[in-house]
């Protein structure tokens, strides 16, 4: 029985991940959504015909279970999108260490756990795409944002290492630096200004394009920002 190719989006919810689900569902591949709370995903699943799976990406056994379930369902993850993020702010002398730990786990360690399980399967098939959502904080640390900067810097380092390790085995790894606010009407100002924010649908178009690239011309890292963003 032939395996079903799928796009797996981890950290699914509103905003960018929803736009990614819509964009990738336009192709012939099945879209799979993973999040700790999947109740919130029901409307998106109905809209995109996606399937939802509960998974805590910071827990190795939970991630392994997710991929084992997909194996049993004869689903092959052709494209994986790690769109997980966690954030906390605070002066260095006031940061709650447990909160900082969770930020590091979600932004970096979880990405490595997921990459490990996905790559085990992609290496066997000699193909696959791993896409990771980064941020401005992955290239410049901001005041009172040290846990987030640590997590996103670590994610960028992971992607660089994975690219060099997995590209010769036919696996495309790409890191996306989202340098700017993502448009959200619900969040109000300044997120609802279409002229100064990145629209999630346009970001999703870029992800989709890079996922389809021929291996003779792969993009390994891309910075996305609105025209007015300073850098």
DOMARLUM-571138 format. One record per residue (C-alpha): x negated, y negated, z; residue number from 0; residue in three letters. Coordinates in pm, 1 decimal, padded with zeros to 6 digits, always signed. Example, Ala and Ser with C-alpha at 12.3 -4.5 7.8 and 13.67 -1.06 7.14 Angstrom:
2
SITE;xx;yy;zz;nr;rest
SITE;-01230.0;+00450.0;+00780.0;0;ALA .
SITE;-01367.0;+00106.0;+00714.0;1;SER .
***
This chain:
231
SITE;xx;yy;zz;nr;rest
SITE;+00000.0;+00000.0;+00000.0;0;UNK .
SITE;-00139.7;-00335.7;-00105.8;1;UNK .
SITE;-00203.2;-00589.3;+00169.2;2;UNK .
SITE;-00007.7;-00914.9;+00176.2;3;UNK .
SITE;-00228.2;-01223.5;+00151.7;4;UNK .
SITE;-00147.2;-01496.1;+00402.8;5;UNK .
SITE;-00249.9;-01837.0;+00528.9;6;UNK .
SITE;-00277.3;-01847.1;+00908.5;7;UNK .
SITE;-00247.2;-02185.0;+01082.8;8;UNK .
SITE;-00350.4;-02189.1;+01448.3;9;UNK .
SITE;-00239.7;-02470.5;+01674.4;10;UNK .
SITE;+00086.3;-02507.2;+01484.4;11;UNK .
SITE;+00334.1;-02777.7;+01574.4;12;UNK .
SITE;+00440.9;-03118.6;+01446.4;13;UNK .
SITE;+00226.9;-03355.3;+01244.9;14;UNK .
SITE;-00066.9;-03226.0;+01043.7;15;UNK .
SITE;-00005.1;-02856.0;+01104.1;16;UNK .
SITE;+00353.9;-02893.3;+00982.9;17;UNK .
SITE;+00233.0;-03066.8;+00666.9;18;UNK .
SITE;-00022.2;-02788.9;+00618.2;19;UNK .
SITE;+00249.4;-02526.8;+00652.7;20;UNK .
SITE;+00465.3;-02703.1;+00393.9;21;UNK .
SITE;+00178.6;-02748.3;+00148.7;22;UNK .
SITE;+00047.2;-02393.5;+00169.6;23;UNK .
SITE;+00398.6;-02246.7;+00157.0;24;UNK .
SITE;+00427.6;-02393.8;-00193.6;25;UNK .
SITE;+00180.8;-02128.3;-00310.8;26;UNK .
SITE;+00271.5;-01762.3;-00340.4;27;UNK .
SITE;+00106.2;-01669.0;-00011.2;28;UNK .
SITE;+00288.1;-01603.6;+00314.1;29;UNK .
SITE;+00233.2;-01869.7;+00583.2;30;UNK .
SITE;+00178.0;-01759.8;+00941.8;31;UNK .
SITE;+00192.5;-01996.7;+01238.6;32;UNK .
SITE;+00030.9;-01937.2;+01575.6;33;UNK .
SITE;+00074.3;-02137.7;+01894.1;34;UNK .
SITE;+00109.2;-02083.5;+02265.8;35;UNK .
SITE;+00473.7;-02191.9;+02249.7;36;UNK .
SITE;+00648.0;-02065.4;+01937.0;37;UNK .
SITE;+01000.7;-02178.2;+02031.8;38;UNK .
SITE;+00918.0;-02523.5;+01895.7;39;UNK .
SITE;+00826.5;-02370.4;+01559.1;40;UNK .
SITE;+01169.9;-02235.4;+01469.3;41;UNK .
SITE;+01275.3;-02530.4;+01247.2;42;UNK .
SITE;+00942.1;-02526.0;+01063.5;43;UNK .
SITE;+00963.4;-02149.4;+01014.2;44;UNK .
SITE;+01310.2;-02184.8;+00865.0;45;UNK .
SITE;+01191.0;-02461.1;+00634.0;46;UNK .
SITE;+00874.5;-02287.6;+00511.5;47;UNK .
SITE;+00978.3;-01921.8;+00554.2;48;UNK .
SITE;+00678.1;-01883.7;+00783.5;49;UNK .
SITE;+00638.4;-01626.6;+01057.9;50;UNK .
SITE;+00538.8;-01737.9;+01407.9;51;UNK .
SITE;+00314.0;-01557.8;+01655.8;52;UNK .
SITE;+00242.0;-01648.1;+02016.8;53;UNK .
SITE;-00129.6;-01677.8;+02084.3;54;UNK .
SITE;-00361.1;-01860.2;+02322.9;55;UNK .
SITE;-00673.1;-01918.2;+02113.0;56;UNK .
SITE;-00888.4;-01963.5;+02422.4;57;UNK .
SITE;-00818.9;-01604.5;+02533.9;58;UNK .
SITE;-01027.2;-01345.8;+02343.0;59;UNK .
SITE;-00784.9;-01060.5;+02408.5;60;UNK .
SITE;-00489.2;-01266.1;+02286.3;61;UNK .
SITE;-00670.0;-01351.9;+01963.2;62;UNK .
SITE;-00773.7;-00990.1;+01910.4;63;UNK .
SITE;-00414.7;-00880.9;+01967.6;64;UNK .
SITE;-00289.9;-01127.4;+01705.7;65;UNK .
SITE;-00527.0;-00993.7;+01440.5;66;UNK .
SITE;-00454.3;-00632.6;+01538.5;67;UNK .
SITE;-00081.9;-00700.8;+01490.9;68;UNK .
SITE;-00149.4;-00850.0;+01148.7;69;UNK .
SITE;-00357.9;-00544.5;+01058.9;70;UNK .
SITE;-00068.9;-00316.9;+01153.6;71;UNK .
SITE;+00164.6;-00528.5;+00941.1;72;UNK .
SITE;-00079.8;-00489.8;+00650.5;73;UNK .
SITE;-00133.3;-00866.7;+00635.1;74;UNK .
SITE;-00467.9;-00999.9;+00516.5;75;UNK .
SITE;-00558.3;-01352.3;+00625.5;76;UNK .
SITE;-00700.0;-01505.0;+00309.7;77;UNK .
SITE;-00709.1;-01861.9;+00446.3;78;UNK .
SITE;-00737.4;-01951.8;+00814.3;79;UNK .
SITE;-00685.8;-02305.5;+00940.0;80;UNK .
SITE;-00798.1;-02389.0;+01291.9;81;UNK .
SITE;-00598.8;-02699.7;+01377.3;82;UNK .
SITE;-00621.9;-02672.2;+01754.9;83;UNK .
SITE;-00705.1;-02975.4;+01963.8;84;UNK .
SITE;-00708.3;-03082.9;+02326.5;85;UNK .
SITE;-00796.5;-03418.0;+02473.9;86;UNK .
SITE;-00859.1;-03583.0;+02806.7;87;UNK .
SITE;-00996.1;-03926.1;+02892.4;88;UNK .
SITE;-01178.7;-04064.5;+03189.2;89;UNK .
SITE;-01494.3;-04226.3;+03318.5;90;UNK .
SITE;-01769.8;-03971.8;+03378.3;91;UNK .
SITE;-01747.0;-04013.2;+03755.4;92;UNK .
SITE;-01371.9;-03948.4;+03750.7;93;UNK .
SITE;-01322.4;-03670.0;+03496.5;94;UNK .
SITE;-01131.1;-03369.6;+03629.1;95;UNK .
SITE;-01370.5;-03085.7;+03552.8;96;UNK .
SITE;-01103.3;-02821.2;+03499.8;97;UNK .
SITE;-00931.5;-03043.2;+03242.6;98;UNK .
SITE;-01265.8;-03100.8;+03069.8;99;UNK .
SITE;-01324.3;-02725.0;+03060.7;100;UNK .
SITE;-00989.8;-02666.6;+02888.8;101;UNK .
SITE;-01073.7;-02932.3;+02629.6;102;UNK .
SITE;-01401.6;-02756.9;+02551.4;103;UNK .
SITE;-01232.1;-02417.7;+02531.8;104;UNK .
SITE;-00963.7;-02537.0;+02290.6;105;UNK .
SITE;-01181.8;-02748.1;+02063.3;106;UNK .
SITE;-01487.4;-02524.8;+02037.4;107;UNK .
SITE;-01487.5;-02186.7;+02210.9;108;UNK .
SITE;-01143.6;-02096.4;+02077.4;109;UNK .
SITE;-01266.3;-02171.8;+01726.6;110;UNK .
SITE;-01552.7;-01926.5;+01773.1;111;UNK .
SITE;-01319.0;-01656.2;+01906.1;112;UNK .
SITE;-01088.0;-01696.8;+01607.7;113;UNK .
SITE;-01378.3;-01711.6;+01361.0;114;UNK .
SITE;-01518.6;-01388.7;+01501.0;115;UNK .
SITE;-01195.5;-01193.3;+01453.7;116;UNK .
SITE;-01125.7;-01341.3;+01111.4;117;UNK .
SITE;-01478.7;-01293.6;+00979.9;118;UNK .
SITE;-01483.8;-00925.8;+01080.5;119;UNK .
SITE;-01205.1;-00870.4;+00831.2;120;UNK .
SITE;-01314.2;-01118.9;+00565.6;121;UNK .
SITE;-01665.3;-00972.2;+00549.6;122;UNK .
SITE;-01516.3;-00633.2;+00463.8;123;UNK .
SITE;-01318.5;-00779.3;+00174.5;124;UNK .
SITE;-01601.6;-01009.3;+00064.2;125;UNK .
SITE;-01379.0;-01315.8;+00052.3;126;UNK .
SITE;-01193.4;-01563.4;+00268.9;127;UNK .
SITE;-01158.1;-01927.6;+00366.4;128;UNK .
SITE;-01207.0;-02074.6;+00715.1;129;UNK .
SITE;-01100.4;-02437.5;+00759.2;130;UNK .
SITE;-01154.3;-02631.0;+01082.7;131;UNK .
SITE;-01006.3;-02965.4;+01186.0;132;UNK .
SITE;-01260.5;-03198.4;+01339.9;133;UNK .
SITE;-01243.9;-03564.3;+01438.1;134;UNK .
SITE;-01437.7;-03890.2;+01454.5;135;UNK .
SITE;-01562.7;-03767.6;+01791.7;136;UNK .
SITE;-01758.4;-03495.0;+01613.6;137;UNK .
SITE;-01996.3;-03753.0;+01467.4;138;UNK .
SITE;-01984.3;-04032.3;+01727.5;139;UNK .
SITE;-01905.7;-04016.8;+02097.1;140;UNK .
SITE;-01676.3;-04282.3;+02240.2;141;UNK .
SITE;-01676.7;-04423.1;+02596.1;142;UNK .
SITE;-01467.5;-04227.2;+02848.3;143;UNK .
SITE;-01420.0;-03946.4;+02598.3;144;UNK .
SITE;-01711.2;-03715.4;+02675.0;145;UNK .
SITE;-01516.8;-03383.9;+02693.7;146;UNK .
SITE;-01355.2;-03443.9;+02354.0;147;UNK .
SITE;-01686.1;-03550.6;+02199.0;148;UNK .
SITE;-01858.5;-03242.4;+02340.2;149;UNK .
SITE;-01586.5;-03017.6;+02200.9;150;UNK .
SITE;-01582.1;-03171.3;+01853.4;151;UNK .
SITE;-01961.7;-03191.4;+01827.8;152;UNK .
SITE;-01972.9;-02822.8;+01919.0;153;UNK .
SITE;-01706.5;-02743.2;+01659.1;154;UNK .
SITE;-01909.2;-02919.1;+01391.0;155;UNK .
SITE;-02219.9;-02724.2;+01489.0;156;UNK .
SITE;-02022.4;-02400.4;+01478.2;157;UNK .
SITE;-01899.8;-02479.9;+01126.2;158;UNK .
SITE;-02250.8;-02558.8;+01002.0;159;UNK .
SITE;-02378.3;-02230.6;+01141.7;160;UNK .
SITE;-02086.4;-02030.4;+01005.7;161;UNK .
SITE;-02124.0;-02186.9;+00661.4;162;UNK .
SITE;-02485.8;-02079.3;+00632.5;163;UNK .
SITE;-02415.2;-01733.7;+00771.0;164;UNK .
SITE;-02095.5;-01647.7;+00586.1;165;UNK .
SITE;-02126.6;-01821.2;+00247.1;166;UNK .
SITE;-02360.7;-01550.7;+00109.4;167;UNK .
SITE;-02090.7;-01298.9;+00202.8;168;UNK .
SITE;-01824.4;-01476.3;-00001.9;169;UNK .
SITE;-01657.9;-01666.4;+00283.5;170;UNK .
SITE;-01598.1;-02038.7;+00242.5;171;UNK .
SITE;-01621.9;-02242.7;+00564.6;172;UNK .
SITE;-01525.2;-02610.3;+00562.4;173;UNK .
SITE;-01510.5;-02872.6;+00836.6;174;UNK .
SITE;-01276.3;-03172.1;+00811.3;175;UNK .
SITE;-01361.1;-03492.8;+00995.3;176;UNK .
SITE;-01032.8;-03676.5;+01048.8;177;UNK .
SITE;-01166.4;-04026.6;+01104.0;178;UNK .
SITE;-00862.0;-04234.7;+01189.3;179;UNK .
SITE;-00510.3;-04213.4;+01327.1;180;UNK .
SITE;-00266.2;-03970.5;+01168.2;181;UNK .
SITE;+00066.9;-04122.7;+01072.5;182;UNK .
SITE;+00359.6;-04040.6;+01301.6;183;UNK .
SITE;+00683.6;-04235.2;+01296.6;184;UNK .
SITE;+00795.6;-04078.4;+01624.2;185;UNK .
SITE;+00490.5;-04201.2;+01817.0;186;UNK .
SITE;+00546.6;-04565.4;+01727.8;187;UNK .
SITE;+00274.3;-04829.0;+01695.6;188;UNK .
SITE;-00001.6;-04803.7;+01587.4;189;UNK .
SITE;+00070.2;-04454.4;+01451.2;190;UNK .
SITE;+00370.3;-04565.8;+01242.5;191;UNK .
SITE;+00176.7;-04804.6;+01017.8;192;UNK .
SITE;+00151.9;-04631.7;+00679.3;193;UNK .
SITE;-00115.7;-04872.5;+00559.0;194;UNK .
SITE;-00367.6;-04808.0;+00836.5;195;UNK .
SITE;-00318.9;-04438.1;+00909.9;196;UNK .
SITE;-00385.4;-04110.9;+00731.5;197;UNK .
SITE;-00065.2;-03949.0;+00610.8;198;UNK .
SITE;-00052.4;-03580.2;+00712.0;199;UNK .
SITE;+00084.2;-03475.8;+00372.0;200;UNK .
SITE;-00216.5;-03630.5;+00198.8;201;UNK .
SITE;-00454.6;-03462.6;+00442.3;202;UNK .
SITE;-00280.2;-03130.4;+00371.9;203;UNK .
SITE;-00331.9;-03181.4;-00002.3;204;UNK .
SITE;-00705.6;-03206.1;+00058.3;205;UNK .
SITE;-00710.4;-02889.7;+00269.6;206;UNK .
SITE;-00522.0;-02702.6;-00001.0;207;UNK .
SITE;-00755.3;-02825.1;-00275.3;208;UNK .
SITE;-01066.1;-02720.2;-00083.4;209;UNK .
SITE;-00914.8;-02379.7;-00003.0;210;UNK .
SITE;-00881.5;-02315.3;-00377.9;211;UNK .
SITE;-01235.2;-02416.3;-00476.8;212;UNK .
SITE;-01450.4;-02190.6;-00690.7;213;UNK .
SITE;-01749.6;-02055.5;-00499.5;214;UNK .
SITE;-01985.5;-02223.4;-00748.0;215;UNK .
SITE;-01878.0;-02562.1;-00608.3;216;UNK .
SITE;-01773.1;-02534.9;-00245.2;217;UNK .
SITE;-01716.7;-02830.3;-00012.2;218;UNK .
SITE;-01861.8;-02765.5;+00333.2;219;UNK .
SITE;-01766.1;-03088.3;+00506.9;220;UNK .
SITE;-01541.4;-03378.4;+00419.0;221;UNK .
SITE;-01462.9;-03705.4;+00598.5;222;UNK .
SITE;-01109.9;-03837.8;+00558.5;223;UNK .
SITE;-01020.8;-04190.9;+00662.1;224;UNK .
SITE;-00782.5;-04468.9;+00556.6;225;UNK .
SITE;-00938.8;-04740.7;+00341.2;226;UNK .
SITE;-00934.2;-04991.6;+00627.8;227;UNK .
SITE;-01106.5;-04768.4;+00886.2;228;UNK .
SITE;-01450.6;-04889.0;+00996.4;229;UNK .
SITE;-01731.8;-04635.7;+01010.3;230;UNK .
***
